[in-house]
Amino acid sequence: MSVVARNLTWGVPRKTIVSDVSLTAAPGETLGLIGPNGSGKSSLLRLLAGLKTPASGRVEINGQDIARVSRKALSRQVAFVQQNAATDTNVTVRDVVRLGRTPHRSALAGWSETDETAVAHALARVDMTSRRAQPWQTLSGGERQRVHIARALAQTPQVMFLDEPTNHLDIHHQIEILRMVRDLDLTSVIALHDLNLAAMFCDRIVVLESGTVRATGTPAAVLTRAILRDVFRVDAQVSGTPDAGRPHIRFSPE
Amino acid sequence: MASDAPDAPGDGATRLVLFLCLSLVVLTIAVAAATAIGDYNIAPRTVVLSVTNELGLTGADIAPIEQSVVWNLRLSRALVAALAGAGLAICGAILQALLRNALAEPFVLGVSAGASTGAVCVIVLGIGAGSLSLSLGAFAGAFAAFALVALLSNGATSGPNHTILAGVAASQLFNALTSYIVTTSGNAQQARDVMFWLLGSFGGVRWPDFQLLLAVVIGGLGVCIWMARSLDAFTFGDEDAAALGVPVARIRLVLFGVTALLTATIVSMVGAIGFVGLVVPHAARYVVGPLHLRLLPACAVVGAVFMVVADIAARVIATQQTVPIGVVTALVGVPFFAIILYRARPQA
């Protein structure tokens, strides 16, 4: 499914946070959103996922304006993974993944075969099947993130939005999570902080600056020395890696 | 307390049904005991026959006075206690989920403070000139407080902490108003009456109270169970619930409204009985797990049993004296709760 944003604008009183943003994610594509703190990545992601309503502009998912789709119907197609989701409730891994079936179930409907299959597949996809009875509280940060991705997968979405899914994870788990997301058979839009990870795993990247789109294109096209200097205010060397032509950024200490 | 996370979802359901059946048996016994025990005790056989007589099932020869005490005084009282316990426990469970706060309880939205202000307006200031009952005044006050909280928290659509703070502000305001009215009126006896009423008592409740409360509790429980799945989706917060397709603002407003209505009805009838709404949901969660489709019915029966037992204790502890029920719920509840807390402590 494709995701198309047309002229999105959103803000809080006296401050525009997302200003006239248009972008497209093609079906199956992994699209990265990068930008410095306060550039509007998280807000844009929430507008795209329908969690915030734009002041103007619209979002189309597979050609349909999401403002015309009910919250529940939208959640059957679109999943959202927030960063560092937490709870005090004593739930198991399985309980959490089962929550992903919420948009598919009516108020008092029983647990169907379809629900069970979706949960089993989602758990298997993130390699947590054997841990399904474990209390969520006892999981490590990386495992929690995997469980949340499994919950999103249990929604059987065609589009997934992830807000900095690798925050607070060590490098092994950062790569593991992003590799998993990239290999999923769906369209995903990921807000990311780490520029090298964005370069490694995204098909295309949108660079945000002060709520507007500064550049859009393949990692090699947008991660240029000029953009790094102007948008991120760092001096860096950008070199192409020999394997896939993906850029590698080396920051200068001075 | 790792739930055993059944692979076949039926397992948990069987456990719940067993638990509910057992609790209902215990509840029946507790209600019967509450009907038998009192200033003078009535034999269990007489209790049963009095009830069946009233229901027209038997025509046994029972002293009219005993039959009247059983039916008109004690049975209605025990059943109101059961409903009040069920209602408060449900409200506690709902508010703990919506506010994502383990300390949330039915009075967190300022309802009891508002009820006390409403009550003193009627008792001390004489508003309504006798045409308003204490219950009606308390109900109006409770809803005024809830309206203020709803206003301060944008129709309860702001975040949980915002709503809790609004509740604290409303409680402080209405408690201050109550104290102001009581202290400036200078009537110590009236102040004592209000104080006593606030701590809760089932004395004086009759069948019409039961009918009203039954309608409100059944209706409230129905709405809450209808929304139980959506409540589960709040586990990781409001935004997460929205991402799971839950109409967050609507659910919050409806459920806050239902809890306010339930709490206001109960408080205006029997006073602000504390502790039940805080503790029973935790106890029930310990037995049936955190999912609300199971938790809410479990809270209802556990709350009912707890309140009936507390009412028995209130009458047994001090004969010829009436110990406020709110005092007993805490005295009976704390040791019991301590055991759960101890057993559920994190195994670090």
Contacts between the chains, C-beta under 8 A, distances in Angstrom:
chain1	res1	chain2	res2	distance
A	46	B	239	7.9
A	49	B	243	6.7
A	51	B	239	6.1
A	51	B	242	5.5
A	51	B	243	6.3
A	71	B	242	6.8
A	71	B	245	5.3
A	71	B	246	7.1
A	71	B	247	5.5
A	72	B	245	3.9
A	72	B	246	7.8
A	72	B	247	7.7
A	73	B	245	7.7
A	74	B	245	6.9
A	75	B	243	6.7
A	75	B	244	5.7
A	75	B	245	3.1
A	76	B	245	7.2
A	79	B	243	7.0
A	80	B	240	8.0
A	80	B	243	3.8
A	82	B	236	7.6
A	82	B	237	7.9
A	82	B	239	6.3
A	82	B	240	6.2
A	82	B	243	7.4
A	85	B	236	4.4
A	85	B	237	7.2
A	85	B	240	6.1
A	86	B	236	7.0
A	87	B	100	7.6
A	87	B	235	5.0
A	87	B	236	5.3
A	87	B	237	7.9
A	88	B	100	7.2
A	88	B	102	6.2
A	89	B	235	5.3
A	89	B	290	4.9
A	90	B	1	5.8
A	90	B	2	7.8
A	90	B	3	7.2
A	90	B	285	7.4
A	90	B	289	7.9
A	90	B	290	6.0
A	91	B	3	7.8
A	91	B	235	6.2
A	91	B	290	5.7
A	92	B	2	6.9
A	92	B	3	5.7
A	92	B	5	4.3
A	93	B	5	7.7
A	94	B	5	4.8
A	95	B	3	7.3
A	95	B	5	7.0
A	95	B	289	7.8
A	95	B	290	7.2
A	95	B	291	6.9
A	96	B	235	7.5
A	96	B	236	8.0
A	99	B	232	6.3
A	99	B	233	6.0
A	99	B	235	6.6
A	99	B	236	8.0
A	99	B	244	6.2
A	100	B	244	7.3
A	102	B	229	6.1
A	102	B	230	7.5
A	102	B	232	7.3
A	102	B	233	5.0
A	102	B	244	4.3
A	102	B	245	6.0
A	102	B	246	6.8
A	103	B	244	6.0
A	103	B	245	3.4
A	105	B	229	6.3
A	107	B	226	5.1
A	107	B	227	7.2
A	107	B	228	7.7
A	107	B	229	6.1
A	108	B	225	7.7
A	108	B	226	7.3
A	108	B	293	7.8
A	110	B	9	7.9
A	111	B	9	4.2
A	116	B	9	7.7
A	132	B	5	6.4
A	133	B	2	7.1
A	133	B	4	7.1
A	133	B	5	3.9
A	134	B	2	7.4
A	135	B	2	4.9
A	155	B	244	7.5
